Amino acid sequence: MSAVLLPGAVPTVPPPPSPPAPPVFGLRLATGLAGVLLAVLVSGLNENITKVALADIRGAMGIARDDASWLVALYAAASVSAMAFAPWCSVTFSLRRLTAAAIIVCMTAGVLCPFAPNLSALMVLRVVQGAAGGALPPMLMTVALRFLPPNIKLYGLGGYALSATFGPSLGTPLAAFWTEYLGWQWAFWQVVPGSIAALLMVSWGLPQDPLRLERLRQFDWRGLLLGLPAICMLVVGLLQGERLAWFASPLICVLLGGGLLLLVLFFIHEWSHPLPFFKLQLLSRRNLSHALLTLGGVLFVLLAVILIPSSYLAQVHAYRPLQTAPVMLMVALPQLIALPLVAALCNLRAVDCRWVLAIGLALLALSCVLGARMSPDWIRTHFYLLQAVQIFAQPMAVIPLLLLATTGLAPQDGPFASAWFNTIKGMSAVVATGVLDALITRRNHFHSTVLSERLGNLPASVDMAGIAQRMHAQVVTLTSSDLYLIVAAIALAMIVIIPILPTRVYPPRAA
């Protein structure tokens, strides 16, 4: 029955509904967070496993080496692009919907890849899978920042750090297992069990936000049309640069030059857009800028300390991935203990995370200096000491960066910080791959030339095949030693800027 208004009375307007209270962290939310973490790890392993098993995949599917390189490049381009734009989409379409959709697409594409009738179909599937997989890491950081209570937020960010430490090191052992025992198809199908479990956990554990389709009225179409091709062109140019002789190739010139130009225009446009993909104003925060800068260097180091022993053992001693696996597992499995311990250390108010970062970088540099003393006689066991040093060095170099980057962020800035951090993470891995490929080629040529000149004219009775084999081993060893020294110098250089740029932060605490 409608209310009767007295003469002269003013009708009252009901107040707007209050926003829903944030969900209480408990078993359900913890399950959802664990599901997102599992999905991120599965996606990262999928990328690394298919890289390691690429030779077996090429042989089984009859793909040439040059053509196969495009599979890696296009997957990476789609993945990094998704990292940039997924946070905006998660706010618009809801976190749970986007995460679940990304898991389903990533899993479905993985199932279909071995059945691709030709290379073009396989490339399309890998691009789709790369986009879905790249959308997941930003969701993990967003979930940790949004739902975790202050006292345990750093442990959730430590779970995110697994994607940078645990996942890459585990790629080689798992690739070895799939290809040696179950068949090359499992390099693609291995996403299925983890994805199903992650999907169930996410669907039950994460709260369902309402759709915010009104944001589409302010959709940044110009930013998308500038940023998406910019990122794709830069990623493909960096990953194909060494194979196509860099700037001697018109294609690489167009990709890198055009990509940089579009990227500059993209950032100029994003500065003033009311609903941008990237909030450039956040870079005025010294700690965030320092974390992003150092993140690039740390990922370069972490990628190098995986690549160097794997490449050396394969080229000098003909190790298969299964034989290299114990070296990688030496770092990967202890991360499940080391990461929570480092998070607990940084969660102490008396501990300055900047010094934890400095010690972690120093330990990484020490590991690389020890590796620079290698000789052609080194086998798998010689790398165990280097790997043991990295068990705590790697999380000590990553978790403080997450604390520095996220402390003091306003809730509405969480998706923007996630976009910055994950895009830099993805792009840094691409840059590191391109730079390491170039360094390896240059140092191989240099040492080959020097050793050839020293040998001079040898008598015909000399065993040339044996000398060529020993010379190859020496060249690979010297190149690996050079890379270790370069990586050590990068780690030490990042220590130098710690007293200059970042400011002291304290771990989050409940009010």
C-alpha positions as CSV (number, residue, x, y, z in Angstrom):
1,M,0.0,0.0,0.0
2,S,1.4,3.4,-1.0
3,A,2.1,6.0,1.7
4,V,-0.2,9.0,1.9
5,L,1.5,12.4,1.8
6,L,0.2,15.2,4.0
7,P,-0.3,18.6,2.3
8,G,2.9,20.5,2.1
9,A,5.1,17.4,2.9
10,V,8.2,16.8,0.8
11,P,8.6,13.2,-0.4
12,T,11.7,11.6,0.9
13,V,14.2,10.0,-1.5
14,P,15.5,6.6,-0.3
15,P,19.3,6.7,0.2
16,P,21.5,4.9,-2.3
17,P,22.3,1.3,-1.4
18,S,25.5,1.0,0.6
19,P,28.3,-1.0,-1.1
20,P,28.5,-4.6,-0.1
21,A,31.0,-5.3,2.7
22,P,34.2,-7.0,1.6
23,P,34.1,-10.7,2.0
24,V,35.7,-12.1,5.1
25,F,38.8,-14.1,4.4
26,G,38.3,-17.7,5.2
27,L,38.4,-21.2,3.6
28,R,36.4,-20.1,0.6
29,L,38.5,-17.1,-0.3
30,A,41.7,-19.0,0.4
31,T,40.5,-21.8,-2.0
32,G,39.8,-19.2,-4.7
33,L,43.3,-17.6,-4.2
34,A,44.9,-21.0,-4.4
35,G,43.0,-21.7,-7.5
36,V,44.3,-18.6,-9.2
37,L,47.8,-19.4,-8.1
38,L,47.5,-22.9,-9.5
39,A,46.2,-21.5,-12.8
40,V,49.1,-19.1,-13.0
41,L,51.7,-21.8,-12.4
42,V,50.0,-24.1,-14.9
43,S,50.1,-21.4,-17.5
44,G,53.7,-20.5,-16.8
45,L,54.7,-24.1,-16.9
46,N,52.9,-24.5,-20.2
47,E,55.0,-21.7,-21.8
48,N,58.3,-23.0,-20.4
49,I,57.6,-26.7,-21.1
50,T,56.8,-26.1,-24.8
51,K,60.0,-24.1,-25.2
52,V,62.1,-26.9,-23.7
53,A,60.2,-29.6,-25.6
54,L,60.2,-27.7,-28.9
55,A,62.7,-30.0,-30.6
56,D,60.5,-33.0,-29.9
57,I,57.4,-31.1,-31.0
58,R,59.1,-30.0,-34.2
59,G,60.2,-33.6,-35.0
60,A,56.8,-35.1,-34.4
61,M,54.8,-32.4,-36.3
62,G,57.4,-31.9,-39.1
63,I,58.0,-28.2,-38.4
64,A,61.2,-26.5,-39.5
65,R,63.4,-24.7,-36.9
66,D,62.7,-21.2,-38.3
67,D,59.0,-21.8,-38.4
68,A,59.0,-23.2,-34.9
69,S,60.6,-19.9,-33.7
70,W,57.4,-18.1,-34.7
71,L,55.4,-20.3,-32.3
72,V,57.4,-19.1,-29.4
73,A,57.4,-15.4,-30.6
74,L,53.7,-15.2,-31.3
75,Y,52.8,-17.0,-28.0
76,A,54.9,-14.4,-26.1
77,A,53.4,-11.5,-27.9
78,A,49.9,-12.6,-27.1
79,S,50.8,-13.3,-23.5
80,V,52.5,-9.9,-22.8
81,S,49.7,-8.1,-24.5
82,A,47.1,-9.8,-22.3
83,M,49.1,-8.9,-19.2
84,A,48.7,-5.3,-20.2
85,F,45.0,-5.2,-20.8
86,A,43.6,-7.9,-18.6
87,P,43.4,-5.8,-15.4
88,W,41.1,-3.3,-17.1
89,C,38.9,-6.2,-18.3
90,S,38.8,-7.8,-14.8
91,V,37.2,-4.6,-13.4
92,T,34.7,-4.4,-16.2
93,F,33.6,-8.0,-16.6
94,S,34.5,-9.2,-13.0
95,L,37.5,-10.9,-11.6
96,R,35.9,-14.4,-11.4
97,R,34.4,-14.4,-14.9
98,L,37.6,-13.3,-16.5
99,T,39.8,-15.8,-14.6
100,A,37.4,-18.7,-15.3
101,A,37.2,-17.8,-19.0
102,A,41.0,-17.5,-19.3
103,I,41.5,-21.0,-17.6
104,I,38.9,-22.6,-19.9
105,V,40.4,-21.1,-23.1
106,C,44.0,-21.9,-22.1
107,M,43.0,-25.5,-21.4
108,T,40.9,-26.0,-24.5
109,A,43.7,-24.6,-26.8
110,G,46.2,-26.9,-25.1
111,V,44.0,-30.0,-25.8
112,L,43.6,-29.0,-29.4
113,C,47.3,-28.1,-30.2
114,P,48.5,-31.7,-31.0
115,F,45.6,-32.1,-33.4
116,A,46.4,-29.0,-35.4
117,P,46.3,-30.0,-39.1
118,N,49.1,-27.5,-40.1
119,L,51.5,-24.9,-38.8
120,S,49.0,-22.0,-39.4
121,A,46.4,-23.7,-37.2
122,L,48.9,-24.4,-34.5
123,M,50.0,-20.8,-34.5
124,V,46.5,-19.6,-34.1
125,L,45.9,-22.0,-31.2
126,R,49.2,-20.9,-29.5
127,V,48.2,-17.2,-29.9
128,V,44.8,-17.9,-28.3
129,Q,46.5,-19.9,-25.5
130,G,49.1,-17.2,-25.0
131,A,46.5,-14.5,-24.6
132,A,44.5,-16.6,-22.1
133,G,47.6,-17.6,-20.2
134,G,48.9,-14.0,-20.1
135,A,45.7,-12.8,-18.5
136,L,46.1,-14.9,-15.4
137,P,49.2,-13.5,-13.6
138,P,47.5,-10.0,-13.2
139,M,44.5,-11.7,-11.7
140,L,46.7,-13.4,-9.0
141,M,48.2,-10.0,-7.9
142,T,44.8,-8.4,-8.0
143,V,43.3,-11.1,-5.8
144,A,46.1,-10.9,-3.3
145,L,45.9,-7.1,-3.0
146,R,42.2,-7.0,-2.8
147,F,41.2,-9.9,-0.5
148,L,44.1,-10.9,1.7
149,P,44.1,-9.4,5.3
150,P,47.0,-7.1,5.9
151,N,48.9,-9.5,8.2
152,I,49.1,-12.2,5.5
153,K,49.1,-10.1,2.4
154,L,52.8,-10.5,1.9
155,Y,52.4,-14.3,1.9
156,G,49.9,-14.0,-0.9
157,L,52.4,-11.9,-2.8
158,G,55.0,-14.5,-2.1
159,G,52.7,-17.0,-3.9
160,Y,52.8,-14.6,-6.9
161,A,56.6,-14.7,-6.7
162,L,56.4,-18.5,-7.4
163,S,55.6,-17.6,-11.0
164,A,59.0,-15.9,-11.3
165,T,61.1,-18.5,-9.3
166,F,59.4,-21.8,-9.0
167,G,57.7,-22.0,-12.3
168,P,60.6,-21.4,-14.7
169,S,62.9,-23.8,-12.9
170,L,60.3,-26.5,-13.0
171,G,59.8,-26.3,-16.8
172,T,62.8,-28.4,-17.7
173,P,62.2,-31.3,-15.4
174,L,58.5,-31.5,-16.4
175,A,59.3,-31.3,-20.1
176,A,61.8,-34.1,-19.6
177,F,59.2,-36.2,-17.9
178,W,56.5,-35.7,-20.5
179,T,58.7,-36.2,-23.6
180,E,60.7,-39.2,-22.2
181,Y,57.8,-41.2,-20.7
182,L,54.4,-40.1,-22.0
183,G,55.0,-38.5,-25.4
184,W,55.4,-35.1,-26.9
185,Q,51.6,-34.4,-26.9
186,W,51.8,-34.1,-23.1
187,A,53.9,-31.0,-23.5
188,F,50.5,-29.4,-24.5
189,W,48.1,-31.6,-22.5
190,Q,49.8,-31.2,-19.2
191,V,47.6,-28.0,-18.6
192,V,44.5,-30.1,-18.3
193,P,44.6,-31.6,-14.8
194,G,45.8,-28.4,-13.1
195,S,43.3,-26.2,-15.1
196,I,40.3,-28.4,-14.1
197,A,41.3,-28.2,-10.5
198,A,42.0,-24.4,-10.7
199,L,38.6,-23.8,-12.4
200,L,36.7,-25.6,-9.7
201,M,38.6,-23.7,-7.0
202,V,38.1,-20.3,-8.6
203,S,34.4,-20.9,-9.4
204,W,33.7,-21.8,-5.7
205,G,36.2,-19.6,-3.9
206,L,36.1,-16.2,-5.6
207,P,33.2,-13.9,-5.0
208,Q,31.2,-12.8,-8.0
209,D,31.3,-9.1,-8.6
210,P,28.6,-7.4,-10.7
211,L,29.3,-6.5,-14.3
212,R,30.4,-2.9,-14.8
213,L,29.5,-2.6,-18.5
214,E,29.0,1.2,-18.1
215,R,32.8,1.3,-18.3
216,L,32.5,0.3,-22.0
217,R,31.1,3.8,-22.7
218,Q,34.6,5.2,-21.9
219,F,36.5,2.3,-23.5
220,D,39.9,3.4,-24.6
221,W,39.7,2.3,-28.2
222,R,42.6,4.5,-29.3
223,G,44.8,3.2,-26.5
224,L,44.0,-0.4,-27.6
225,L,44.8,0.4,-31.2
226,L,48.1,1.9,-30.3
227,G,49.2,-0.3,-27.4
228,L,48.3,-3.7,-28.6
229,P,50.3,-3.6,-31.9
230,A,53.1,-1.8,-30.1
231,I,53.6,-4.6,-27.6
232,C,53.2,-7.3,-30.2
233,M,55.7,-5.7,-32.6
234,L,58.3,-5.2,-29.9
235,V,58.0,-8.7,-28.6
236,V,58.2,-10.4,-32.0
237,G,61.1,-8.1,-33.0
238,L,63.1,-8.9,-29.9
239,L,62.6,-12.6,-30.1
240,Q,63.2,-12.8,-33.9
241,G,66.0,-10.3,-33.9
242,E,69.0,-12.6,-33.5
243,R,67.7,-15.1,-36.0
244,L,67.2,-12.4,-38.7
245,A,70.4,-10.5,-38.0
246,W,68.7,-7.6,-36.1
247,F,68.9,-4.3,-38.0
248,A,70.2,-6.0,-41.2
249,S,66.6,-7.2,-41.6
250,P,64.0,-4.7,-42.8
251,L,61.3,-6.7,-40.9
252,I,63.1,-6.2,-37.6
253,C,63.7,-2.5,-38.3
254,V,59.9,-2.1,-38.9
255,L,58.9,-4.2,-35.9
256,L,61.2,-2.5,-33.4
257,G,61.1,1.1,-34.9
258,G,57.3,1.0,-35.4
259,G,56.7,-0.7,-32.1
260,L,58.7,2.0,-30.2
261,L,56.9,4.8,-32.0
262,L,53.4,3.3,-31.3
263,L,54.4,2.8,-27.7
264,V,55.4,6.4,-27.2
265,L,52.1,7.5,-28.8
266,F,50.2,5.0,-26.5
267,F,51.7,6.5,-23.3
268,I,51.1,10.0,-24.4
269,H,47.5,9.1,-25.0
270,E,47.1,7.2,-21.7
271,W,48.3,10.2,-19.7
272,S,45.1,12.1,-20.1
273,H,42.5,9.4,-20.8
274,P,39.8,9.3,-18.1
275,L,39.8,5.5,-17.9
276,P,43.2,4.4,-19.1
277,F,44.8,0.9,-19.3
278,F,48.0,2.3,-17.7
279,K,48.1,5.0,-15.1
280,L,51.4,6.8,-15.8
281,Q,50.9,9.0,-12.8
282,L,51.7,6.0,-10.5
283,L,55.3,6.2,-11.7
284,S,55.8,9.3,-9.6
285,R,55.9,6.8,-6.6
286,R,59.6,6.2,-6.1
287,N,59.2,2.7,-4.7
288,L,57.0,1.6,-7.6
289,S,59.4,3.0,-10.2
290,H,62.3,1.4,-8.4
291,A,60.5,-2.0,-8.2
292,L,59.7,-2.0,-11.9
293,L,63.3,-1.0,-12.9
294,T,64.8,-3.6,-10.6
295,L,62.3,-6.2,-11.7
296,G,63.7,-6.1,-15.2
297,G,67.2,-6.7,-14.0
298,V,66.2,-9.5,-11.6
299,L,64.3,-11.3,-14.3
300,F,67.3,-11.0,-16.6
301,V,69.4,-12.7,-13.9
302,L,66.9,-15.4,-13.2
303,L,66.5,-16.3,-16.8
304,A,70.2,-16.4,-17.3
305,V,70.9,-18.7,-14.4
306,I,68.5,-21.2,-15.9
307,L,69.7,-20.8,-19.4
308,I,73.4,-21.0,-18.8
309,P,73.7,-24.4,-17.1
310,S,71.0,-26.0,-19.3
311,S,72.7,-24.8,-22.6
312,Y,76.2,-25.7,-21.4
313,L,75.3,-29.2,-20.4
314,A,73.4,-29.8,-23.6
315,Q,76.1,-28.5,-25.9
316,V,79.2,-29.8,-24.1
317,H,78.1,-33.1,-22.6
318,A,75.0,-33.8,-24.7
319,Y,72.6,-33.8,-21.8
320,R,69.0,-34.4,-22.5
321,P,66.4,-32.4,-20.4
322,L,65.9,-35.4,-18.2
323,Q,69.6,-35.4,-17.2
324,T,69.5,-31.6,-16.6
325,A,66.4,-31.9,-14.5
326,P,68.2,-32.4,-11.1
327,V,70.0,-29.1,-11.5
328,M,66.7,-27.2,-12.0
329,L,65.0,-29.1,-9.2
330,M,67.7,-28.1,-6.9
331,V,66.3,-24.6,-7.0
332,A,62.6,-25.2,-7.8
333,L,61.4,-27.5,-5.1
334,P,63.0,-25.7,-2.1
335,Q,61.2,-22.6,-3.2
336,L,58.1,-24.0,-1.6
337,I,59.9,-23.5,1.8
338,A,62.2,-20.6,1.0
339,L,59.4,-18.3,-0.3
340,P,57.2,-18.4,2.9
341,L,60.3,-18.0,5.1
342,V,61.5,-14.9,3.2
343,A,57.9,-13.5,3.3
344,A,57.9,-14.1,7.0
345,L,61.2,-12.2,7.3
346,C,60.0,-9.3,5.3
347,N,56.7,-9.3,7.3
348,L,58.7,-8.3,10.5
349,R,58.4,-4.6,11.2
350,A,62.0,-4.4,12.3
351,V,63.3,-5.7,9.0
352,D,64.0,-3.3,6.2
353,C,63.1,-5.1,3.0
354,R,65.6,-3.0,1.1
355,W,68.4,-4.8,2.8
356,V,66.8,-8.2,2.2
357,L,66.7,-7.2,-1.5
358,A,70.4,-6.2,-1.4
359,I,71.4,-9.5,0.3
360,G,69.4,-11.4,-2.3
361,L,71.1,-9.6,-5.2
362,A,74.5,-10.1,-3.6
363,L,73.9,-13.9,-3.3
364,L,72.8,-14.0,-6.9
365,A,76.0,-12.2,-7.9
366,L,78.0,-14.6,-5.8
367,S,76.4,-17.6,-7.5
368,C,77.3,-16.2,-10.9
369,V,80.9,-15.4,-9.9
370,L,81.3,-19.0,-8.7
371,G,79.9,-20.1,-12.0
372,A,82.3,-18.0,-14.0
373,R,85.1,-20.3,-12.8
374,M,83.7,-23.2,-14.8
375,S,85.7,-25.4,-17.1
376,P,84.9,-27.9,-19.8
377,D,85.2,-30.7,-17.2
378,W,82.1,-29.4,-15.3
379,I,79.2,-31.8,-15.2
380,R,75.8,-31.7,-13.5
381,T,77.1,-32.0,-10.0
382,H,79.4,-29.0,-10.3
383,F,76.3,-26.7,-10.6
384,Y,74.8,-27.9,-7.3
385,L,76.6,-25.4,-5.1
386,L,75.6,-22.5,-7.5
387,Q,72.0,-23.6,-7.3
388,A,72.1,-24.0,-3.6
389,V,73.1,-20.4,-3.2
390,Q,70.1,-19.4,-5.3
391,I,67.5,-21.2,-3.1
392,F,67.1,-18.2,-0.9
393,A,68.7,-15.6,-3.2
394,Q,65.8,-15.8,-5.7
395,P,62.9,-15.1,-3.3
396,M,65.0,-12.5,-1.5
397,A,65.3,-10.7,-4.8
398,V,61.6,-10.8,-5.7
399,I,59.5,-10.6,-2.5
400,P,61.0,-7.2,-1.4
401,L,60.1,-5.8,-4.9
402,L,56.5,-6.8,-4.4
403,L,56.4,-5.2,-1.0
404,L,57.9,-2.0,-2.3
405,A,55.6,-1.8,-5.3
406,T,52.3,-2.4,-3.5
407,T,52.7,-0.8,-0.1
408,G,50.5,2.3,0.3
409,L,48.5,1.7,-2.9
410,A,44.9,2.9,-2.9
411,P,42.4,0.1,-3.6
412,Q,41.4,1.7,-6.9
413,D,45.0,1.7,-8.0
414,G,45.5,-2.0,-7.5
415,P,44.6,-3.0,-11.1
416,F,46.8,-0.3,-12.5
417,A,49.8,-1.5,-10.4
418,S,49.0,-5.0,-11.5
419,A,49.1,-3.9,-15.2
420,W,52.4,-2.2,-14.7
421,F,54.1,-5.0,-12.7
422,N,53.0,-7.9,-14.9
423,T,53.6,-6.1,-18.2
424,I,57.1,-5.2,-17.1
425,K,57.6,-8.8,-15.9
426,G,56.5,-10.2,-19.3
427,M,58.4,-7.7,-21.4
428,S,61.6,-8.1,-19.3
429,A,61.6,-11.8,-20.0
430,V,61.4,-11.1,-23.7
431,V,64.1,-8.5,-23.6
432,A,66.3,-10.8,-21.6
433,T,65.9,-13.6,-24.1
434,G,66.8,-11.3,-27.0
435,V,69.8,-9.9,-25.2
436,L,71.1,-13.3,-24.1
437,D,70.7,-14.7,-27.6
438,A,72.7,-11.8,-29.0
439,L,75.4,-12.1,-26.3
440,I,75.8,-15.8,-26.8
441,T,76.3,-15.4,-30.6
442,R,78.8,-12.5,-30.2
443,R,80.9,-14.2,-27.5
444,N,80.8,-17.6,-29.4
445,H,82.2,-15.9,-32.5
446,F,84.8,-14.0,-30.5
447,H,86.1,-17.0,-28.7
448,S,86.0,-19.2,-31.8
449,T,88.1,-16.6,-33.7
450,V,90.6,-16.3,-30.9
451,L,91.1,-20.0,-30.4
452,S,91.3,-20.6,-34.2
453,E,94.1,-18.0,-34.5
454,R,96.0,-19.6,-31.6
455,L,95.9,-23.0,-33.1
456,G,97.5,-21.8,-36.3
457,N,98.6,-24.3,-38.9
458,L,98.4,-27.8,-37.5
459,P,100.1,-30.8,-39.1
460,A,98.0,-33.2,-41.2
461,S,98.5,-36.0,-38.7
462,V,96.5,-34.2,-36.0
463,D,93.1,-35.5,-35.1
464,M,91.1,-32.6,-36.5
465,A,87.7,-34.1,-35.4
466,G,88.9,-34.4,-31.8
467,I,90.4,-30.9,-31.8
468,A,87.1,-29.4,-33.2
469,Q,85.2,-31.2,-30.5
470,R,87.5,-29.8,-27.7
471,M,87.4,-26.4,-29.3
472,H,83.6,-26.3,-29.4
473,A,83.6,-27.3,-25.7
474,Q,86.0,-24.6,-24.8
475,V,84.1,-22.0,-26.8
476,V,80.8,-22.9,-25.0
477,T,82.5,-22.9,-21.6
478,L,84.2,-19.5,-22.2
479,T,80.9,-18.0,-23.4
480,S,79.1,-19.4,-20.4
481,S,81.7,-17.9,-18.1
482,D,81.3,-14.5,-19.8
483,L,77.6,-14.6,-19.3
484,Y,77.9,-15.4,-15.7
485,L,80.2,-12.4,-15.2
486,I,77.8,-10.1,-17.1
487,V,74.9,-11.3,-15.0
488,A,76.9,-10.8,-11.8
489,A,77.6,-7.2,-12.8
490,I,73.9,-6.6,-13.4
491,A,73.0,-7.9,-10.0
492,L,75.7,-5.8,-8.3
493,A,74.5,-2.7,-10.3
494,M,71.0,-3.1,-8.9
495,I,72.4,-3.0,-5.4
496,V,74.0,0.4,-6.1
497,I,70.7,2.1,-6.6
498,I,69.0,0.7,-3.5
499,P,70.3,3.4,-1.2
500,I,69.3,6.1,-3.7
501,L,65.9,5.4,-5.1
502,P,63.5,3.4,-2.8
503,T,62.3,4.6,0.6
504,R,61.7,2.6,3.7
505,V,58.4,0.8,3.8
506,Y,56.8,-1.3,6.5
507,P,54.8,-4.5,6.1
508,P,51.1,-4.1,5.9
509,R,49.3,-4.5,9.3
510,A,45.6,-4.5,10.3
511,A,44.3,-1.3,11.7
